[in-house]
Amino acid sequence: MSAMSSTSSSDSLAALAAVIESRLPAHGGDPEASYVARLLHKGPDAFLKKIGEEATEVVMAAKDADHGGDPAKIVYEVADLWFHSMIALAHYGLSPADVLAELERRVGTSGITEKAQRQAKSPDQSPQGETS
């Protein structure tokens, strides 16, 4: 990915994140007028359920692509997954920039090494919710 497209992508994510943040209940998001505000108003169970559903749809689209289905459907489903994940980030006071920073931190580190480092931490030192 070129620097130009990386900047453009992070700008697009930041712009979408700003819209999602504006839908937070604390910022006056109206559940009657906005899908995002409705999910946020219902609370974590609502948007976490959507993340699970969208993750499953990504898997199904990839499996379909392996058997002659349209690979473009994977992009569509990943977009849904990212979107709903961004709702969770906003709810917890996080942003796509936090995720990008973590991915950048991992660049050049073997996935095997990185996972071993996470598993070597004691349970009380690992980030909340980490399970892999």
Secondary structure, DSSP 4 states (H G I P E B T S, - for coil): --HHHHHHHHHHHHHHHHHHHHTSGGGT--TTT-HHHHHHHH-HHHHHHHHHHHHHHHHHHHHHHHTT--THHHHHHHHHHHHHHHHHHHHTT--HHHHHHHHHHHTTS-HHHHHHHHHHS-TTTSPTT---
